[in-house]
């Protein structure tokens, strides 16, 4: 007779809540103290759990920083933006969706992204986690570029690589960091980035080539 395992939904939710608390505590400490100066014991204390719970729920310190990055890469807003882009046949709407979607993710994940981007050159663990975050965005922008090429309406002669690079230039991490450094609010930043991307990729008169 085969004995089937049983996984309690309540226990599963508790485990996920514990994992989430640990990752949030780690993110807060990494931001305040730096990755190198934060210990697993400090994360455990901040999360209100035993040190062993950190290891069993998430893992060691490299696993903590990677979990932060992977959670950001799986952001629901990014997934919803990708879905809406796939349904759109209007290049202007697609660029607007990218501006709004990347802005919402950046706003919600700005502390985590700052940890990853500001420290990636100082620690290989952070560099690996930052690469996951960068790759997730670039992969989604590559999908968006393919959709733009499929629906048409772009400037003559643009290659897929050029469209993808243009999207990264206007909607990647550094683009958002730059416009926010000007003191612009999130809406004005999204409006400007969408406008500039539109000028770069679409014909000046708005007509389809």
C-alpha positions as CSV (number, residue, x, y, z in Angstrom):
1,X,0.0,0.0,0.0
2,X,1.3,3.4,-0.9
3,X,1.2,5.9,1.9
4,X,0.5,9.4,0.5
5,X,2.0,12.4,2.3
6,X,-0.2,15.1,3.6
7,X,0.7,18.7,3.6
8,X,-1.3,20.9,5.8
9,X,-2.5,24.2,4.1
10,X,-2.2,26.0,7.4
11,X,1.3,24.7,7.9
12,X,2.3,25.7,4.4
13,X,0.9,29.2,4.9
14,X,2.8,29.5,8.1
15,X,6.0,28.4,6.4
16,X,5.5,30.9,3.7
17,X,4.8,33.7,6.2
18,X,8.0,32.8,8.1
19,X,10.0,32.8,4.9
20,X,8.6,36.2,3.9
21,X,9.4,37.7,7.4
22,X,12.9,36.4,7.1
23,X,13.5,37.9,3.7
24,X,12.0,41.2,4.7
25,X,14.2,41.3,7.8
26,X,17.2,40.5,5.7
27,X,16.4,43.2,3.2
28,X,16.0,45.8,6.0
29,X,19.3,44.9,7.6
30,X,21.1,44.7,4.2
31,X,19.9,48.3,3.5
32,X,20.8,49.6,7.0
33,X,24.1,47.8,7.7
34,X,25.2,46.6,4.3
35,X,25.3,43.0,3.0
36,X,28.9,42.2,4.3
37,X,28.2,43.4,7.9
38,X,24.9,41.6,8.3
39,X,25.0,38.2,9.9
40,X,22.5,35.3,9.7
41,X,22.1,35.6,13.4
42,X,21.1,39.3,13.1
43,X,18.6,38.4,10.5
44,X,17.1,35.7,12.7
45,X,16.9,38.1,15.6
46,X,15.2,40.8,13.5
47,X,12.7,38.2,12.1
48,X,12.0,36.8,15.6
49,X,13.0,33.3,14.7
50,X,15.8,30.9,15.6
51,X,19.0,30.9,13.5
52,X,18.3,27.4,12.3
53,X,14.9,28.5,11.0
54,X,16.6,31.0,8.7
55,X,18.7,28.1,7.3
56,X,15.8,25.7,6.9
57,X,13.3,28.3,5.5
58,X,15.6,30.2,3.1
59,X,19.2,29.2,3.5
60,X,22.5,30.9,4.2
61,X,23.3,34.6,3.5
62,X,23.9,34.2,-0.3
63,X,20.5,32.4,-0.4
64,X,18.9,35.3,1.4
65,X,20.1,37.9,-1.1
66,X,19.2,35.6,-4.0
67,X,15.7,35.0,-2.6
68,X,15.2,38.8,-2.4
69,X,16.2,39.1,-6.1
70,X,14.1,36.2,-7.2
71,X,11.0,37.4,-5.4
72,X,11.4,40.8,-7.2
73,X,11.8,39.0,-10.6
74,X,8.5,37.2,-10.0
75,X,6.6,40.4,-9.3
76,X,2.9,40.1,-10.1
77,X,2.8,43.6,-11.7
78,X,5.5,42.6,-14.1
79,X,3.6,39.5,-15.1
80,X,0.4,41.4,-15.6
81,X,2.2,44.0,-17.7
82,X,3.6,41.2,-19.9
83,X,0.1,39.8,-20.3
84,X,-1.4,43.1,-21.3
85,X,1.4,43.8,-23.8
86,X,0.8,40.4,-25.4
87,X,-2.9,41.4,-25.9
88,X,-2.1,44.9,-27.3
89,X,-1.8,45.7,-31.0
90,X,-1.0,49.3,-30.5
91,X,2.7,50.2,-30.2
92,X,2.0,53.4,-28.3
93,X,-0.1,51.5,-25.8
94,X,2.7,48.9,-25.4
95,X,5.2,51.7,-24.6
96,X,2.8,53.2,-22.1
97,X,2.3,49.8,-20.5
98,X,6.0,49.4,-20.1
99,X,6.5,52.8,-18.6
100,X,3.7,52.2,-16.1
101,X,4.6,48.6,-15.3
102,X,8.3,49.1,-14.8
103,X,7.6,52.2,-12.7
104,X,5.3,50.4,-10.4
105,X,7.8,47.6,-9.9
106,X,10.6,50.0,-9.4
107,X,8.6,52.0,-6.8
108,X,7.6,48.9,-4.9
109,X,11.1,47.2,-5.1
110,X,13.3,50.3,-4.9
111,X,15.0,49.4,-1.6
112,X,15.8,45.8,-2.8
113,X,17.1,47.1,-6.1
114,X,19.2,49.7,-4.4
115,X,20.9,47.0,-2.3
116,X,21.6,44.9,-5.4
117,X,22.7,47.6,-7.8
118,X,24.8,49.6,-5.3
119,X,26.7,46.6,-4.0
120,X,27.1,44.3,-6.9
121,X,30.7,45.3,-7.6
122,X,31.7,44.8,-4.0
123,X,30.5,41.2,-3.4
124,X,30.1,38.2,-5.7
125,X,27.0,37.0,-3.9
126,X,25.3,40.4,-4.5
127,X,26.5,40.4,-8.1
128,X,24.9,37.0,-8.7
129,X,21.6,38.2,-7.2
130,X,21.8,41.5,-9.2
131,X,22.3,39.5,-12.4
132,X,19.1,37.6,-11.7
133,X,17.2,40.9,-11.4
134,X,18.8,42.4,-14.5
135,X,18.2,39.3,-16.6
136,X,14.5,39.2,-15.5
137,X,13.9,42.7,-16.7
138,X,15.9,42.3,-19.9
139,X,14.0,39.1,-20.7
140,X,10.7,40.8,-20.3
141,X,11.8,43.8,-22.4
142,X,13.0,41.3,-25.1
143,X,9.5,39.9,-25.2
144,X,8.0,43.4,-25.4
145,X,10.4,44.2,-28.3
146,X,9.3,41.1,-30.2
147,X,5.7,42.2,-29.7
148,X,6.4,45.7,-31.0
149,X,8.0,44.2,-34.1
150,X,5.1,41.9,-34.5
151,X,2.4,44.6,-34.4
152,X,4.4,46.9,-36.6
153,X,4.3,50.7,-36.7
154,X,8.0,51.2,-35.8
155,X,10.5,53.4,-37.6
156,X,11.9,51.8,-40.8
157,X,15.0,49.7,-40.4
158,X,15.0,49.0,-36.7
159,X,16.2,45.5,-35.8
160,X,15.0,43.4,-32.9
161,X,18.2,44.1,-31.0
162,X,17.9,47.8,-31.5
163,X,14.4,47.8,-30.2
164,X,15.3,45.8,-27.2
165,X,18.3,48.0,-26.4
166,X,16.1,51.1,-26.7
167,X,13.6,49.7,-24.3
168,X,16.4,48.9,-21.8
169,X,17.7,52.5,-22.2
170,X,14.3,54.0,-21.4
171,X,12.8,51.5,-19.0
172,X,15.8,49.8,-17.4
173,X,17.1,50.3,-13.9
174,X,19.4,53.2,-14.6
175,X,16.7,55.1,-16.6
176,X,14.4,55.1,-13.6
177,X,17.2,56.0,-11.2
178,X,18.2,59.0,-13.4
179,X,14.7,60.5,-13.7
180,X,14.0,60.0,-10.0
181,X,17.3,61.7,-9.1
182,X,15.9,64.8,-10.8
183,X,13.2,64.9,-8.1
184,X,10.4,64.0,-10.5
185,X,7.4,62.1,-9.1
186,X,6.6,58.6,-10.4
187,X,3.8,59.7,-12.8
188,X,5.9,62.5,-14.4
189,X,8.8,60.1,-14.7
190,X,6.6,57.5,-16.4
191,X,5.1,60.1,-18.7
192,X,8.5,61.4,-19.8
193,X,10.0,57.9,-20.3
194,X,7.0,56.8,-22.4
195,X,7.2,59.9,-24.5
196,X,10.9,59.6,-25.1
197,X,10.7,55.9,-26.0
198,X,7.8,56.8,-28.4
199,X,9.9,59.4,-30.1
200,X,12.8,57.0,-30.4
201,X,10.9,54.0,-31.9
202,X,7.8,55.4,-33.7
203,X,7.7,57.6,-36.8
204,X,7.5,61.3,-36.0
205,X,4.1,61.8,-37.6
206,X,2.6,58.8,-35.8
207,X,1.9,57.0,-39.1
208,X,2.7,53.4,-39.8
209,X,5.6,53.0,-42.2
